[in-house]
Amino acid sequence: RLLSESACRPLPVTAADKRRLLEDCRVALWDVVASCEIEGSLDKNIRAYEIADIPRLLRACPIEKIALNGGTAHILFIRHFPALAPLAEKLPSTSPAHTKFDPAPWRALFGKYL
């Protein structure tokens, strides 16, 4: 929703619509955690995780900015890729569990790059 609003595009409905929106806006989605054991959906329950090969992604694609969705993603990213910190921006989690979500930082970031 935030991306479609920021790009002044209709809200995508299907998976294909969502992919087209991401491609048209030149936005890539990639998890910091490639795999893990987790009970439920809360980040605090992540165990035995493997980190994604973010450097490989950066070698393959011209990435200008990395938006990290929430505190856990930010902590893990900085811990495992400290040299990439200048590309990273910590943003509020979009998780439904984050009851005080503020979309303003996300809109500001999209506004710079769209």
C-alpha positions as CSV (number, residue, x, y, z in Angstrom):
1,R,0.0,0.0,0.0
2,L,2.7,2.5,0.9
3,L,4.6,1.9,-2.3
4,S,1.5,2.2,-4.5
5,E,0.4,5.4,-2.7
6,S,3.9,6.9,-2.9
7,A,4.1,6.1,-6.6
8,C,0.5,7.4,-7.3
9,R,-0.4,3.9,-8.6
10,P,-3.4,1.8,-8.0
11,L,-3.3,-0.7,-5.1
12,P,-2.1,-4.0,-6.6
13,V,-4.5,-6.9,-6.1
14,T,-2.8,-10.0,-7.5
15,A,0.7,-11.3,-6.9
16,A,1.5,-10.4,-10.5
17,D,0.2,-6.8,-9.9
18,K,2.4,-6.5,-6.9
19,R,5.5,-7.8,-8.8
20,R,4.8,-5.4,-11.7
21,L,4.5,-2.4,-9.2
22,L,7.9,-3.4,-7.6
23,E,9.5,-3.7,-11.0
24,D,8.0,-0.5,-12.3
25,C,9.3,1.4,-9.2
26,R,12.6,-0.4,-9.3
27,V,12.2,-1.8,-5.8
28,A,13.6,-5.2,-4.8
29,L,12.4,-7.1,-1.7
30,W,15.0,-9.3,0.0
31,D,15.0,-10.7,3.5
32,V,18.1,-10.3,5.7
33,V,17.4,-13.7,7.2
34,A,17.5,-16.4,4.5
35,S,16.2,-19.1,6.8
36,C,15.4,-19.7,10.4
37,E,13.5,-21.5,13.1
38,I,10.7,-19.4,14.5
39,E,7.7,-20.1,16.7
40,G,4.8,-17.8,15.7
41,S,5.7,-14.7,13.7
42,L,7.4,-12.5,16.2
43,D,11.0,-11.6,15.4
44,K,12.0,-12.2,19.0
45,N,11.4,-15.9,18.4
46,I,13.9,-16.2,15.6
47,R,16.4,-19.0,16.3
48,A,19.1,-20.8,14.3
49,Y,19.0,-18.3,11.5
50,E,21.1,-18.1,8.3
51,I,21.8,-14.6,6.8
52,A,21.1,-13.9,3.2
53,D,23.9,-13.3,0.8
54,I,23.3,-9.6,0.5
55,P,26.8,-8.9,-0.9
56,R,26.0,-11.2,-3.9
57,L,22.7,-9.3,-4.5
58,L,24.7,-6.0,-4.4
59,R,27.2,-7.3,-7.0
60,A,24.3,-8.3,-9.3
61,C,22.1,-5.2,-9.0
62,P,22.7,-1.5,-8.8
63,I,21.3,-0.9,-5.3
64,E,21.2,2.7,-4.1
65,K,19.5,2.3,-0.7
66,I,18.6,-0.5,1.6
67,A,15.4,0.0,3.6
68,L,15.4,-2.2,6.7
69,N,11.9,-3.2,7.8
70,G,12.1,-2.9,11.6
71,G,14.7,-3.2,14.4
72,T,15.6,-6.8,14.1
73,A,16.4,-6.5,10.4
74,H,18.5,-3.5,11.1
75,I,20.4,-5.2,14.0
76,L,21.1,-8.3,12.0
77,F,22.1,-6.3,8.8
78,I,24.5,-4.1,10.7
79,R,26.0,-7.0,12.7
80,H,26.7,-9.1,9.6
81,F,27.4,-6.3,7.0
82,P,28.9,-3.4,8.9
83,A,30.6,-2.1,5.7
84,L,27.2,-1.7,4.1
85,A,25.8,0.5,6.9
86,P,26.0,3.7,4.7
87,L,23.5,2.1,2.3
88,A,21.1,1.1,5.1
89,E,18.1,3.0,6.6
90,K,16.2,1.6,9.5
91,L,12.5,2.1,9.1
92,P,9.5,1.3,11.3
93,S,8.3,-2.3,11.0
94,T,5.3,-2.8,8.8
95,S,4.3,-5.9,10.8
96,P,0.7,-5.9,12.1
97,A,2.1,-6.6,15.5
98,H,3.7,-3.1,15.4
99,T,0.6,-1.3,16.7
100,K,2.1,2.3,16.6
101,F,3.2,2.1,13.0
102,D,4.1,5.5,11.4
103,P,4.2,5.4,7.6
104,A,5.9,8.9,7.3
105,P,9.5,7.5,7.2
106,W,8.6,5.0,4.5
107,R,6.8,7.7,2.5
108,A,9.8,10.0,2.9
109,L,12.2,7.4,1.7
110,F,10.0,6.4,-1.3
111,G,9.7,10.1,-2.1
112,K,13.5,10.4,-2.5
113,Y,13.8,7.5,-4.9
114,L,10.6,7.3,-6.9
